[in-house]
Amino acid sequence: MENRWTLIKKIKRIELPTDWPVGPVNVYLIFGDKLTLIDAGRKLEKSWNEFRETLRKEGVSIRDIEQIILTHHHGDHIGLLDYILDNHPVPVYAHGNCRPFLSQDQIFFKNSRKFFEHFYKEFGLPEEEACRLAAMKDYDTSCLGKIHIVKELKDGIRLKA
């Protein structure tokens, strides 16, 4: 029986800037049966340029990516999706919990904001500050187009990479 990892020829880590105190974020290219991108960095021009330059150095382009797998929906993991999908629409796979954010579900954002307002007030923040911080939870939504998840990922699901 063939080991499932023998199909992966190479995994390339790409470090992309975030401009956040946490520092850069890693995305990964898996060179296997399909060229797979894991996560998509933060939506910054310098991240986009670094991403494209790394692809060029690896001898591939955006058009060579065959699928994208998202680990979660935070802005430093989905930011370049708009750029990538505008240039080359490919299937996006993610856990179902990502769907409301990626599809711009306004009810989701409204409920999320209410939850965090209440949460911050419980910890003693003044109402104005609680509302301000809760509103920051969906700040990246204005720069994200509606992304369609082709298949929701769950424990045990395998994708060909």
N, CA and C atoms as an extended XYZ file, in Angstrom:
483
Properties=species:S:1:pos:R:3:atomname:S:1:resname:S:1:resid:I:1 pbc="F F F"
N         0.842       -1.191        0.000 N   MET     1
C         0.000        0.000        0.000 CA  MET     1
C         0.888        1.256        0.000 C   MET     1
N         0.553        2.184       -0.851 N   GLU     2
C         1.335        3.399       -0.979 CA  GLU     2
C         1.040        4.340        0.188 C   GLU     2
N         2.083        4.900        0.762 N   ASN     3
C         1.933        5.877        1.827 CA  ASN     3
C         1.273        7.129        1.248 C   ASN     3
N         0.268        7.674        1.927 N   ARG     4
C        -0.445        8.836        1.390 CA  ARG     4
C         0.439       10.066        1.259 C   ARG     4
N         1.555       10.124        1.963 N   TRP     5
C         2.434       11.285        1.909 CA  TRP     5
C         3.403       11.225        0.730 C   TRP     5
N         3.504       10.106        0.056 N   THR     6
C         4.449       10.018       -1.057 CA  THR     6
C         4.030       10.882       -2.237 C   THR     6
N         2.788       11.284       -2.279 N   LEU     7
C         2.315       12.119       -3.381 CA  LEU     7
C         2.724       13.576       -3.219 C   LEU     7
N         3.079       13.979       -1.999 N   ILE     8
C         3.501       15.353       -1.751 CA  ILE     8
C         4.988       15.460       -2.052 C   ILE     8
N         5.313       16.280       -3.049 N   LYS     9
C         6.702       16.431       -3.471 CA  LYS     9
C         7.437       17.472       -2.627 C   LYS     9
N         6.684       18.518       -2.207 N   LYS    10
C         7.323       19.601       -1.470 CA  LYS    10
C         6.247       20.443       -0.793 C   LYS    10
N         6.595       20.981        0.378 N   ILE    11
C         5.748       21.961        1.054 CA  ILE    11
C         6.583       23.213        1.227 C   ILE    11
N         6.094       24.325        0.708 N   LYS    12
C         6.809       25.600        0.780 CA  LYS    12
C         6.074       26.530        1.736 C   LYS    12
N         6.770       26.928        2.821 N   ARG    13
C         6.212       27.914        3.752 CA  ARG    13
C         6.504       29.304        3.204 C   ARG    13
N         5.469       30.154        3.193 N   ILE    14
C         5.624       31.536        2.741 CA  ILE    14
C         5.230       32.437        3.911 C   ILE    14
N         6.151       33.271        4.334 N   GLU    15
C         5.907       34.194        5.440 CA  GLU    15
C         5.451       35.529        4.852 C   GLU    15
N         4.254       35.961        5.265 N   LEU    16
C         3.688       37.201        4.736 CA  LEU    16
C         3.462       38.210        5.859 C   LEU    16
N         3.705       39.494        5.594 N   PRO    17
C         3.519       40.514        6.629 CA  PRO    17
C         2.048       40.724        6.969 C   PRO    17
N         1.806       41.155        8.219 N   THR    18
C         0.441       41.474        8.652 CA  THR    18
C         0.302       42.931        9.088 C   THR    18
N         1.400       43.582        9.430 N   ASP    19
C         1.389       44.927       10.031 CA  ASP    19
C         0.724       44.917       11.405 C   ASP    19
N         0.639       43.783       12.037 N   TRP    20
C         0.078       43.646       13.376 CA  TRP    20
C         1.198       43.274       14.335 C   TRP    20
N         1.047       43.592       15.623 N   PRO    21
C         2.092       43.237       16.594 CA  PRO    21
C         2.407       41.738       16.640 C   PRO    21
N         1.450       40.901       16.259 N   VAL    22
C         1.681       39.460       16.279 CA  VAL    22
C         2.761       39.050       15.280 C   VAL    22
N         3.023       39.892       14.309 N   GLY    23
C         4.055       39.600       13.319 CA  GLY    23
C         3.498       38.952       12.071 C   GLY    23
N         4.378       38.321       11.284 N   PRO    24
C         3.947       37.738       10.011 CA  PRO    24
C         3.087       36.498       10.203 C   PRO    24
N         2.433       36.115        9.134 N   VAL    25
C         1.615       34.901        9.116 CA  VAL    25
C         2.206       33.964        8.063 C   VAL    25
N         2.066       32.678        8.304 N   ASN    26
C         2.549       31.687        7.354 CA  ASN    26
C         1.404       31.152        6.507 C   ASN    26
N         1.651       31.036        5.219 N   VAL    27
C         0.772       30.304        4.316 CA  VAL    27
C         1.654       29.231        3.685 C   VAL    27
N         1.034       28.222        3.114 N   TYR    28
C         1.810       27.092        2.609 CA  TYR    28
C         1.357       26.703        1.215 C   TYR    28
N         2.320       26.368        0.382 N   LEU    29
C         2.053       25.771       -0.919 CA  LEU    29
C         2.416       24.300       -0.807 C   LEU    29
N         1.486       23.450       -1.181 N   ILE    30
C         1.760       22.017       -1.213 CA  ILE    30
C         1.850       21.602       -2.674 C   ILE    30
N         3.017       21.121       -3.040 N   PHE    31
C         3.257       20.633       -4.392 CA  PHE    31
C         2.976       19.136       -4.377 C   PHE    31
N         1.821       18.750       -4.858 N   GLY    32
C         1.435       17.349       -4.889 CA  GLY    32
C         0.690       17.060       -6.169 C   GLY    32
N        -0.307       16.173       -6.095 N   ASP    33
C        -1.144       15.939       -7.270 CA  ASP    33
C        -1.801       17.228       -7.731 C   ASP    33
N        -2.130       18.086       -6.769 N   LYS    34
C        -2.676       19.411       -7.052 CA  LYS    34
C        -1.834       20.434       -6.312 C   LYS    34
N        -1.597       21.570       -6.951 N   LEU    35
C        -0.918       22.650       -6.248 CA  LEU    35
C        -1.948       23.280       -5.318 C   LEU    35
N        -1.704       23.147       -4.027 N   THR    36
C        -2.666       23.556       -3.009 CA  THR    36
C        -2.094       24.685       -2.179 C   THR    36
N        -2.904       25.720       -1.969 N   LEU    37
C        -2.535       26.825       -1.093 CA  LEU    37
C        -3.290       26.652        0.219 C   LEU    37
N        -2.552       26.662        1.324 N   ILE    38
C        -3.161       26.617        2.653 CA  ILE    38
C        -3.121       28.031        3.212 C   ILE    38
N        -4.295       28.631        3.377 N   ASP    39
C        -4.483       29.998        3.874 CA  ASP    39
C        -4.017       31.034        2.853 C   ASP    39
N        -4.373       32.290        3.104 N   ALA    40
C        -4.145       33.310        2.077 CA  ALA    40
C        -3.667       34.651        2.622 C   ALA    40
N        -3.049       34.679        3.799 N   GLY    41
C        -2.439       35.907        4.284 CA  GLY    41
C        -3.417       37.053        4.512 C   GLY    41
N        -2.863       38.211        4.841 N   ARG    42
C        -3.647       39.419        5.093 CA  ARG    42
C        -3.702       40.258        3.823 C   ARG    42
N        -4.805       40.954        3.636 N   LYS    43
C        -4.986       41.761        2.430 CA  LYS    43
C        -4.214       43.075        2.544 C   LYS    43
N        -2.959       42.990        2.167 N   LEU    44
C        -2.073       44.151        2.104 CA  LEU    44
C        -1.330       44.084        0.781 C   LEU    44
N        -1.060       45.208        0.205 N   GLU    45
C        -0.332       45.234       -1.069 CA  GLU    45
C         1.029       44.551       -0.935 C   GLU    45
N         1.724       44.797        0.187 N   LYS    46
C         3.044       44.178        0.334 CA  LYS    46
C         2.947       42.668        0.532 C   LYS    46
N         1.861       42.181        1.129 N   SER    47
C         1.659       40.730        1.238 CA  SER    47
C         1.403       40.126       -0.138 C   SER    47
N         0.586       40.802       -0.922 N   TRP    48
C         0.274       40.353       -2.275 CA  TRP    48
C         1.548       40.294       -3.119 C   TRP    48
N         2.365       41.337       -3.028 N   ASN    49
C         3.614       41.368       -3.798 CA  ASN    49
C         4.573       40.264       -3.355 C   ASN    49
N         4.701       40.063       -2.047 N   GLU    50
C         5.570       39.011       -1.522 CA  GLU    50
C         5.081       37.635       -1.947 C   GLU    50
N         3.784       37.442       -1.909 N   PHE    51
C         3.188       36.166       -2.312 CA  PHE    51
C         3.497       35.868       -3.784 C   PHE    51
N         3.243       36.840       -4.659 N   ARG    52
C         3.494       36.639       -6.091 CA  ARG    52
C         4.977       36.429       -6.391 C   ARG    52
N         5.822       37.155       -5.673 N   GLU    53
C         7.270       36.999       -5.885 CA  GLU    53
C         7.728       35.602       -5.467 C   GLU    53
N         7.205       35.101       -4.361 N   THR    54
C         7.562       33.743       -3.926 CA  THR    54
C         7.071       32.710       -4.930 C   THR    54
N         5.861       32.894       -5.443 N   LEU    55
C         5.373       31.977       -6.477 CA  LEU    55
C         6.317       31.983       -7.683 C   LEU    55
N         6.721       33.178       -8.102 N   ARG    56
C         7.617       33.305       -9.255 CA  ARG    56
C         8.921       32.550       -9.006 C   ARG    56
N         9.489       32.729       -7.804 N   LYS    57
C        10.743       32.040       -7.467 CA  LYS    57
C        10.573       30.525       -7.442 C   LYS    57
N         9.364       30.067       -7.144 N   GLU    58
C         9.077       28.630       -7.115 CA  GLU    58
C         8.735       28.086       -8.505 C   GLU    58
N         8.670       28.983       -9.489 N   GLY    59
C         8.392       28.558      -10.861 CA  GLY    59
C         6.924       28.317      -11.149 C   GLY    59
N         6.055       28.933      -10.337 N   VAL    60
C         4.605       28.803      -10.551 CA  VAL    60
C         3.966       30.185      -10.519 C   VAL    60
N         2.688       30.237      -10.869 N   SER    61
C         1.950       31.496      -10.825 CA  SER    61
C         0.601       31.257      -10.159 C   SER    61
N        -0.138       32.323       -9.990 N   ILE    62
C        -1.489       32.230       -9.412 CA  ILE    62
C        -2.314       31.216      -10.208 C   ILE    62
N        -2.174       31.219      -11.519 N   ARG    63
C        -2.970       30.343      -12.382 CA  ARG    63
C        -2.642       28.863      -12.209 C   ARG    63
N        -1.547       28.555      -11.534 N   ASP    64
C        -1.183       27.156      -11.288 CA  ASP    64
C        -1.846       26.591      -10.024 C   ASP    64
N        -2.317       27.466       -9.146 N   ILE    65
C        -2.967       27.002       -7.908 CA  ILE    65
C        -4.277       26.318       -8.279 C   ILE    65
N        -4.470       25.104       -7.765 N   GLU    66
C        -5.652       24.325       -8.131 CA  GLU    66
C        -6.719       24.271       -7.040 C   GLU    66
N        -6.334       24.579       -5.816 N   GLN    67
C        -7.318       24.609       -4.731 CA  GLN    67
C        -6.738       25.382       -3.557 C   GLN    67
N        -7.647       25.924       -2.737 N   ILE    68
C        -7.255       26.661       -1.543 CA  ILE    68
C        -7.970       26.034       -0.357 C   ILE    68
N        -7.211       25.782        0.695 N   ILE    69
C        -7.776       25.252        1.929 CA  ILE    69
C        -7.540       26.291        3.018 C   ILE    69
N        -8.603       26.674        3.704 N   LEU    70
C        -8.501       27.666        4.774 CA  LEU    70
C        -8.538       26.976        6.133 C   LEU    70
N        -7.628       27.375        7.007 N   THR    71
C        -7.641       26.807        8.357 CA  THR    71
C        -8.700       27.475        9.221 C   THR    71
N        -8.952       28.765        8.975 N   HIS    72
C       -10.002       29.510        9.674 CA  HIS    72
C       -10.185       30.852        8.968 C   HIS    72
N       -11.155       31.635        9.450 N   HIS    73
C       -11.569       32.822        8.698 CA  HIS    73
C       -10.980       34.150        9.180 C   HIS    73
N        -9.960       34.155       10.012 N   HIS    74
C        -9.385       35.422       10.457 CA  HIS    74
C        -8.745       36.166        9.284 C   HIS    74
N        -8.722       37.488        9.397 N   GLY    75
C        -8.245       38.340        8.316 CA  GLY    75
C        -6.828       38.072        7.849 C   GLY    75
N        -5.989       37.520        8.724 N   ASP    76
C        -4.614       37.228        8.312 CA  ASP    76
C        -4.497       35.851        7.654 C   ASP    76
N        -5.625       35.181        7.451 N   HIS    77
C        -5.620       33.882        6.784 CA  HIS    77
C        -6.484       33.857        5.522 C   HIS    77
N        -7.300       34.889        5.327 N   ILE    78
C        -8.184       34.924        4.158 CA  ILE    78
C        -8.013       36.170        3.295 C   ILE    78
N        -7.176       37.099        3.718 N   GLY    79
C        -7.101       38.422        3.104 CA  GLY    79
C        -6.830       38.470        1.613 C   GLY    79
N        -5.962       37.610        1.117 N   LEU    80
C        -5.608       37.661       -0.305 CA  LEU    80
C        -6.558       36.862       -1.192 C   LEU    80
N        -7.592       36.265       -0.593 N   LEU    81
C        -8.540       35.484       -1.402 CA  LEU    81
C        -9.131       36.298       -2.545 C   LEU    81
N        -9.518       37.535       -2.254 N   ASP    82
C       -10.091       38.384       -3.315 CA  ASP    82
C        -9.141       38.498       -4.497 C   ASP    82
N        -7.879       38.837       -4.227 N   TYR    83
C        -6.887       38.989       -5.295 CA  TYR    83
C        -6.703       37.678       -6.060 C   TYR    83
N        -6.548       36.600       -5.301 N   ILE    84
C        -6.285       35.309       -5.948 CA  ILE    84
C        -7.467       34.887       -6.808 C   ILE    84
N        -8.664       34.934       -6.246 N   LEU    85
C        -9.845       34.461       -6.978 CA  LEU    85
C       -10.218       35.386       -8.131 C   LEU    85
N        -9.903       36.683       -8.020 N   ASP    86
C       -10.124       37.596       -9.151 CA  ASP    86
C        -9.231       37.215      -10.327 C   ASP    86
N        -8.037       36.741      -10.035 N   ASN    87
C        -7.075       36.367      -11.070 CA  ASN    87
C        -7.261       34.937      -11.560 C   ASN    87
N        -7.784       34.087      -10.678 N   HIS    88
C        -7.888       32.673      -11.028 CA  HIS    88
C        -8.892       31.988      -10.094 C   HIS    88
N       -10.140       31.879      -10.495 N   PRO    89
C       -11.135       31.245       -9.628 CA  PRO    89
C       -10.834       29.753       -9.446 C   PRO    89
N       -10.587       29.350       -8.218 N   VAL    90
C       -10.313       27.950       -7.889 CA  VAL    90
C       -11.195       27.552       -6.708 C   VAL    90
N       -11.385       26.263       -6.503 N   PRO    91
C       -12.202       25.822       -5.363 CA  PRO    91
C       -11.582       26.234       -4.027 C   PRO    91
N       -12.453       26.659       -3.111 N   VAL    92
C       -12.047       27.000       -1.748 CA  VAL    92
C       -12.710       26.010       -0.809 C   VAL    92
N       -11.908       25.422        0.071 N   TYR    93
C       -12.387       24.466        1.060 CA  TYR    93
C       -12.134       25.032        2.445 C   TYR    93
N       -13.116       24.891        3.332 N   ALA    94
C       -12.972       25.404        4.696 CA  ALA    94
C       -14.014       24.740        5.585 C   ALA    94
N       -13.809       24.863        6.877 N   HIS    95
C       -14.787       24.363        7.833 CA  HIS    95
C       -16.070       25.184        7.694 C   HIS    95
N       -17.188       24.576        7.975 N   GLY    96
C       -18.473       25.256        7.873 CA  GLY    96
C       -18.582       26.504        8.727 C   GLY    96
N       -17.815       26.573        9.823 N   ASN    97
C       -17.855       27.766       10.675 CA  ASN    97
C       -17.324       29.003        9.955 C   ASN    97
N       -16.618       28.817        8.865 N   CYS    98
C       -16.098       29.944        8.083 CA  CYS    98
C       -17.162       30.535        7.149 C   CYS    98
N       -18.154       29.751        6.819 N   ARG    99
C       -19.133       30.154        5.808 CA  ARG    99
C       -19.814       31.498        6.103 C   ARG    99
N       -20.331       31.746        7.318 N   PRO   100
C       -21.015       33.030        7.549 CA  PRO   100
C       -20.110       34.231        7.314 C   PRO   100
N       -18.867       34.135        7.704 N   PHE   101
C       -17.935       35.240        7.515 CA  PHE   101
C       -17.601       35.418        6.037 C   PHE   101
N       -17.262       34.326        5.371 N   LEU   102
C       -16.857       34.402        3.971 CA  LEU   102
C       -17.997       34.807        3.045 C   LEU   102
N       -19.218       34.445        3.415 N   SER   103
C       -20.365       34.786        2.562 CA  SER   103
C       -20.979       36.134        2.928 C   SER   103
N       -20.356       36.821        3.884 N   GLN   104
C       -20.822       38.147        4.301 CA  GLN   104
C       -22.236       38.107        4.894 C   GLN   104
N       -22.531       37.108        5.692 N   ASP   105
C       -23.842       36.947        6.316 CA  ASP   105
C       -24.040       38.053        7.350 C   ASP   105
N       -24.900       39.021        7.035 N   GLN   106
C       -25.087       40.184        7.895 CA  GLN   106
C       -25.723       39.827        9.241 C   GLN   106
N       -26.536       38.805        9.279 N   ILE   107
C       -27.108       38.355       10.550 CA  ILE   107
C       -25.997       37.831       11.457 C   ILE   107
N       -25.062       37.099       10.882 N   PHE   108
C       -23.905       36.611       11.635 CA  PHE   108
C       -23.139       37.782       12.248 C   PHE   108
N       -22.861       38.823       11.451 N   PHE   109
C       -22.103       39.970       11.961 CA  PHE   109
C       -22.869       40.712       13.047 C   PHE   109
N       -24.166       40.847       12.857 N   LYS   110
C       -24.993       41.535       13.857 CA  LYS   110
C       -24.973       40.759       15.178 C   LYS   110
N       -25.165       39.444       15.107 N   ASN   111
C       -25.164       38.620       16.323 CA  ASN   111
C       -23.785       38.588       16.981 C   ASN   111
N       -22.744       38.547       16.167 N   SER   112
C       -21.378       38.550       16.694 CA  SER   112
C       -21.092       39.849       17.431 C   SER   112
N       -21.501       40.941       16.848 N   ARG   113
C       -21.278       42.243       17.487 CA  ARG   113
C       -22.018       42.328       18.818 C   ARG   113
N       -23.269       41.871       18.845 N   LYS   114
C       -24.036       41.868       20.104 CA  LYS   114
C       -23.354       41.004       21.157 C   LYS   114
N       -22.895       39.818       20.740 N   PHE   115
C       -22.222       38.919       21.676 CA  PHE   115
C       -21.011       39.605       22.302 C   PHE   115
N       -20.158       40.219       21.477 N   PHE   116
C       -18.935       40.826       21.999 CA  PHE   116
C       -19.216       42.096       22.794 C   PHE   116
N       -20.241       42.857       22.441 N   GLU   117
C       -20.611       44.013       23.255 CA  GLU   117
C       -20.953       43.543       24.665 C   GLU   117
N       -21.799       42.527       24.762 N   HIS   118
C       -22.199       41.971       26.055 CA  HIS   118
C       -20.980       41.414       26.792 C   HIS   118
N       -20.143       40.677       26.105 N   PHE   119
C       -18.944       40.070       26.679 CA  PHE   119
C       -18.035       41.136       27.298 C   PHE   119
N       -17.768       42.203       26.547 N   TYR   120
C       -16.876       43.254       27.041 CA  TYR   120
C       -17.494       44.012       28.210 C   TYR   120
N       -18.790       44.220       28.170 N   LYS   121
C       -19.462       44.904       29.298 CA  LYS   121
C       -19.388       44.054       30.559 C   LYS   121
N       -19.523       42.739       30.421 N   GLU   122
C       -19.419       41.849       31.577 CA  GLU   122
C       -18.056       41.963       32.252 C   GLU   122
N       -17.035       42.316       31.490 N   PHE   123
C       -15.704       42.476       32.046 CA  PHE   123
C       -15.439       43.898       32.517 C   PHE   123
N       -16.494       44.713       32.558 N   GLY   124
C       -16.398       46.030       33.164 CA  GLY   124
C       -16.048       47.172       32.250 C   GLY   124
N       -16.000       46.932       30.932 N   LEU   125
C       -15.717       48.047       30.036 CA  LEU   125
C       -16.937       48.954       29.928 C   LEU   125
N       -16.710       50.250       29.824 N   PRO   126
C       -17.839       51.156       29.604 CA  PRO   126
C       -18.536       50.815       28.280 C   PRO   126
N       -19.819       51.125       28.203 N   GLU   127
C       -20.609       50.749       27.023 CA  GLU   127
C       -19.998       51.260       25.725 C   GLU   127
N       -19.559       52.506       25.713 N   GLU   128
C       -18.995       53.080       24.487 CA  GLU   128
C       -17.762       52.293       24.027 C   GLU   128
N       -16.888       51.943       24.965 N   GLU   129
C       -15.677       51.188       24.621 CA  GLU   129
C       -16.024       49.760       24.196 C   GLU   129
N       -16.995       49.150       24.877 N   ALA   130
C       -17.435       47.795       24.525 CA  ALA   130
C       -17.976       47.770       23.097 C   ALA   130
N       -18.760       48.774       22.746 N   CYS   131
C       -19.319       48.844       21.385 CA  CYS   131
C       -18.228       49.079       20.344 C   CYS   131
N       -17.266       49.921       20.665 N   ARG   132
C       -16.163       50.201       19.745 CA  ARG   132
C       -15.336       48.941       19.481 C   ARG   132
N       -15.006       48.229       20.548 N   LEU   133
C       -14.210       47.006       20.390 CA  LEU   133
C       -14.988       45.914       19.656 C   LEU   133
N       -16.270       45.789       19.964 N   ALA   134
C       -17.094       44.776       19.292 CA  ALA   134
C       -17.196       45.063       17.794 C   ALA   134
N       -17.257       46.324       17.428 N   ALA   135
C       -17.350       46.694       16.012 CA  ALA   135
C       -16.070       46.331       15.264 C   ALA   135
N       -14.950       46.243       15.968 N   MET   136
C       -13.680       45.902       15.321 CA  MET   136
C       -13.641       44.434       14.901 C   MET   136
N       -14.505       43.617       15.440 N   LYS   137
C       -14.498       42.192       15.136 CA  LYS   137
C       -14.801       41.912       13.667 C   LYS   137
N       -15.518       42.789       13.003 N   ASP   138
C       -15.832       42.546       11.594 CA  ASP   138
C       -15.258       43.630       10.683 C   ASP   138
N       -14.146       44.238       11.100 N   TYR   139
C       -13.602       45.346       10.327 CA  TYR   139
C       -13.105       44.942        8.950 C   TYR   139
N       -12.661       43.706        8.773 N   ASP   140
C       -12.131       43.281        7.480 CA  ASP   140
C       -13.219       42.995        6.444 C   ASP   140
N       -14.472       43.018        6.848 N   THR   141
C       -15.541       42.605        5.935 CA  THR   141
C       -15.681       43.532        4.733 C   THR   141
N       -15.340       44.799        4.869 N   SER   142
C       -15.516       45.717        3.746 CA  SER   142
C       -14.574       45.409        2.591 C   SER   142
N       -13.483       44.703        2.869 N   CYS   143
C       -12.531       44.439        1.791 CA  CYS   143
C       -12.582       42.983        1.345 C   CYS   143
N       -13.605       42.271        1.724 N   LEU   144
C       -13.700       40.869        1.356 CA  LEU   144
C       -14.951       40.657        0.516 C   LEU   144
N       -14.760       40.125       -0.692 N   GLY   145
C       -15.906       39.792       -1.521 CA  GLY   145
C       -16.571       38.540       -0.991 C   GLY   145
N       -17.704       38.218       -1.525 N   LYS   146
C       -18.384       36.996       -1.102 CA  LYS   146
C       -17.653       35.792       -1.664 C   LYS   146
N       -17.189       34.929       -0.782 N   ILE   147
C       -16.414       33.749       -1.158 CA  ILE   147
C       -17.290       32.521       -0.972 C   ILE   147
N       -17.326       31.684       -1.981 N   HIS   148
C       -18.121       30.461       -1.931 CA  HIS   148
C       -17.230       29.294       -1.526 C   HIS   148
N       -17.615       28.594       -0.464 N   ILE   149
C       -16.899       27.389       -0.045 CA  ILE   149
C       -17.452       26.229       -0.863 C   ILE   149
N       -16.584       25.556       -1.592 N   VAL   150
C       -16.986       24.445       -2.446 CA  VAL   150
C       -17.378       23.229       -1.609 C   VAL   150
N       -16.588       22.968       -0.569 N   LYS   151
C       -16.856       21.820        0.280 CA  LYS   151
C       -16.475       22.179        1.703 C   LYS   151
N       -17.386       21.898        2.632 N   GLU   152
C       -17.092       22.137        4.036 CA  GLU   152
C       -16.242       20.995        4.569 C   GLU   152
N       -15.188       21.363        5.282 N   LEU   153
C       -14.282       20.372        5.839 CA  LEU   153
C       -14.707       20.004        7.248 C   LEU   153
N       -14.637       18.730        7.540 N   LYS   154
C       -14.945       18.199        8.864 CA  LYS   154
C       -13.877       17.167        9.194 C   LYS   154
N       -13.804       16.780       10.455 N   ASP   155
C       -12.851       15.735       10.851 CA  ASP   155
C       -13.021       14.501        9.979 C   ASP   155
N       -11.910       14.007        9.487 N   GLY   156
C       -11.921       12.769        8.719 CA  GLY   156
C       -12.022       12.960        7.222 C   GLY   156
N       -12.392       14.148        6.753 N   ILE   157
C       -12.484       14.391        5.305 CA  ILE   157
C       -11.070       14.549        4.745 C   ILE   157
N       -10.811       13.880        3.646 N   ARG   158
C        -9.515       13.998        2.992 CA  ARG   158
C        -9.694       14.653        1.629 C   ARG   158
N        -8.804       15.548        1.348 N   LEU   159
C        -8.751       16.179        0.026 CA  LEU   159
C        -7.477       15.738       -0.638 C   LEU   159
N        -7.516       15.604       -1.933 N   LYS   160
C        -6.304       15.252       -2.670 CA  LYS   160
C        -5.442       16.495       -2.790 C   LYS   160
N        -4.239       16.400       -2.271 N   ALA   161
C        -3.322       17.543       -2.343 CA  ALA   161
C        -2.108       17.158       -3.161 C   ALA   161
